[in-house]
Amino acid sequence: MKKKIKNELFVVTRFALKLAAIAGLAFVIAKSINPVNAAGVKSKTIVIGTTVGDFAVLVNEGLKPELEKKGYEVKLVQFTDYVRPNLALAEGALDVNIFQHKPYLDEFSKEKGLKLSVLEPAPTAPLGLYAGQLKSLKDLKDGTSIAVPNDPSNLARALVILSELGWIELKKEISPLRVSLKDIQKNSRNLKIVQLEAAQLPRSLSDVGFAVINGNFATSAGIPVSSALAREKNDNYINYAVVRTNDLNLPFAKDFLESSRSPSFKAFAKKRFNGYKFPSDWK
């Protein structure tokens, strides 16, 4: 009888140990899926994609601390082109991207059949004309080479800047959002317009008279935005944080919005990005 009880106790003990082991494993798995941060808040991961330069700084130094207060682990993925960030977002590799203005998003989404939507405007360095071999607008000569972005949206912006300077004339019936090289009606100075990947434009300065450079790539190359010889004059090209359309009302999107509208984030952005264009509703 004692032997039987002993055997039963042994079986129960083994079973209890197995349950404890399973429970412990479940706890470890749960913790790895939903880790707890130093404040005791369950951590959630948000993956944000940006182009290299100022938007990466904006995320790492400005948005990340705000999102961490809400229990998020923030992962940043940096890109050197304007194609992969939207594809990565659409495929689910990113939760948010920050790098583009709405005309580009609309055109790209239509072309690729993507369902992406703007979430919130972001501080934006304006597109500008920068000195290359020639240091002043007055130095323009016949046949001067000017490097411009090769993607359609930013090419249009660059051509509008050149037309505003009076260096070229564009067809009047063409929308400034859709201008291309074929819409140059008059190029009396025979300017040579060289199309390059936007990220390569800062490197082209030693080879061309001038270059029209996106603000984020200028700053990432150490070129002050304030050194631009000319800037675009309209506000059509404020950049945005973008998410998948189906995610607009998800908790992470709402938390991102709150973080990007917080007083401390606005104060950081205004101090760090002096000379940028800020959302019109910022006080």
N, C-alpha and C positions, 0 to 999 in steps of 0.2 A: 504493500500500500504506500509506504513512504517513498519507494522507488518510483511508483507511478506519479505521485505528486511532484517529485523532484523533476521527472521528465517533462511534466506539464509546465512547471515553472520555467524550465529551460527553453521550451518552445515559445512560451509567452514572452520571455526576455528577449529571445532572438527576434521575434516579431516586432517588439517595441523598439529594438535597436534599428531594425530596418525602417520602421516608420520615422524614427528620429533622423536617420540618414537621408530619407527621401525629403522630409520637411526641410532639413538643412540645405539640401541641394536646391530645392524649390526657392528657398530664401536667397541663395547665392544667385540663381538665375534671375529672380525678380529684381534683385539689387543691380545686376548688370544691365537689365533692360531699363530700369527706372532708378538710377543711382541717386543718392541723397547728397546734396551739396553741403557746404560748411554751415549754412543757415538752417539746415534741417528740412529744406524744401526739396520735393522730388524734382530731379533734373530732367528736362526735356531737351532734345537736340533740335537746333534750327540751323540749316545749312544755307549760307548766303554766298552768291556768286557775284563778283565784280570784275571790272577791268583793273589792270594794275594801276597804282598811283593813288589819286586822292580818294576814290571811292573805297579802296581797301583801308585807307587810314580812317575814313568816316565810320566804317564798320568796326574795326579793331579798337579804336580809341574813343569813339562816340556812342555807337549803338550797342556794342557788346556789353559794357558795364550796365546799361539800362536793362537789357534783356536778361542778364545774369541776376539782377534783382528780382526778376519774375521767375527764377528757377531754371533758366535755359542754359544749356551748353551751346555756345556759338562756334560754328566751324565756318571758316572762310575759304573759298576757292577762287583763285585769281586767274583771269583769262587775258590773252593778248590779242584777241580778235573780237568781232562783233557778231559772229555766227554761233559759236558753241554755247555761249551763256543762255540763249533762248532755247536751243535744242536740249541742253542739260536740264533746264527748268521744266520743259514740256515732258521730258522722259522721267522726271521725278528724282533726278540726282541732286537737284537744288530745291529749296523751299521758296526762296526769294532771289531775284537778281536786281542789281542796281548798276546801270551803265548807259541807258538809252532814253531818247526822247520819244514822245508818243507817235510822231509821224513815222519814225523808223519801226517802232513796234507794230503799228498798224500794217505797214507795207510788208514787213517780214512775216507776220502772222498770216496774212492773206496768202502770201506766196507759198508758205510751208503748210498751211492748213492747221495752224496751232491755235489753241484756245487759251490765250494769255490776256491778263488785264492789269491796268495800272492800279496800284494800291495807294501810293503817296508820293508827292513830289520830293525831290532831294536837292540840296545845295549843288549848284552846277557852275563849273568854270566855263565861261563863254568861249566859243570858237573864235580864234584870232589869227591875224596875219602877223608873222614874226620875221625879223631880219635874218637873212642868210648872208650871202656874199655882199649884198647891198644893205646898208645900215639905216637908210632913211627912205620915206616914200618919194622924196624928191629925186632919189637916185635912179628911179625907174628909167630903163632904156628900151629902145626897140629890140625885140627879140629876147627880153629877159625871161628866164625860166622861173616858173612858180609851181611848187609842189602842192598838191591838194589831196584830200582823202579820195579813195577810189570807190567807196560804197556809195550808192545812189543818193541816199538822204544827205550825207555830209558833203558830198560833191556839190549838191544843189546849194547848200548853205555857203560853201566856199565861193561858188560862182556869184551868189548874191552879194557877198562882201566885195568882190572885185568890181561888180557893176556899181555898187554904191560909191566906190572910190573913183568911178568914171574910167576905169581901165578897160572895160569891155562894155558892150551893150547887149542886152538880152531881149528876146522877142517879148513884146508887151502882153500878148494874150496868154502866155504860159504862166501857170501857177508857180510861185517861188519855191513851193515844196517839191516840185517835180522837174526843176530845171536840170538839163544835161548839157553836155558839150555841143550837141547838135542845135541847141537853142541859143547859141551865141550868134547874134545878128551882126555884130561889128567888133573886130579885133584890130583896130587901126595901128596898134603898137606891135602887132605880130607876136604877142606874148606866147611863150611855149608852156602850156599847162601840162604838168607831169603828174600822173595819177599814181599814188602809192598806198599801200596798206597804212591805215591811220597810225598804228604803233610805230611805223618806220619813219614817219615824218620828221621827228626831232633830229634823227641821224642824217637827214637829207640837207640840213641847213648849210653845210659847208660846200654843197654841190649845186645849189640853186640860188637865185637872187633873193627869193622870199619863199616862205612856206605857210600855208594855212593849216593850223594845228588844233586838234581838239584839246580843250583845257586840261582834261585828266592826263593826257599823254605829255603835254607841256610840263605840267607840275611834276610828273614822275621822272622826267628827264632833267629836273632842276631848273626849268625855265620859268621865271615868275610870270604869272598871268598879267601883272601890271606892265610888263615889258612889251606887250603886244602893240604893234603900230596901228592896228585897226581891229575893231570887234564888230560882231553882228549886232544889229540894233533892235531886233524884235525879241519877244519872249516866247516864241513858238517852240523853242527847243530846250525847255527845262527838262532835266532828266528825272526819271521815276524809279521807285521801287516797284517791281512787277511780280505777280504771282500767277499761278494757274487760275483760270476763271472759276473753276469749281471750288477753289480754296478761299475765295474772298471773305467768306463769313466764318471760317474756322477759327478756333481760339488763338492759334499762333499768329494769324494775320491780324487779329484784333490787338494782341499783345505787342506786335511789331508797330502797329499804328500808335498805340499809347506811348511806346518808347521813343518813337521818332517825333512825337509832339511834346515830349516832356521839356520843362524849362531848362533842365540841366543839359540836355542834348542840344537844344537851340543855342544856349550860351557857348557850349563847346564849339559848335559849327561856326558861329559868327566870329569867334576869336581865331580859330584855326584856319578858316578859309576866307580871309579878308579879300574883298573884291569879287566874290562869287555872286551869282544870282540866287536869291533865296525864295522859297515859296511865298506867294503874295499875301497869305494870311498870317505869316509870322509877324509878331509884334516886336 
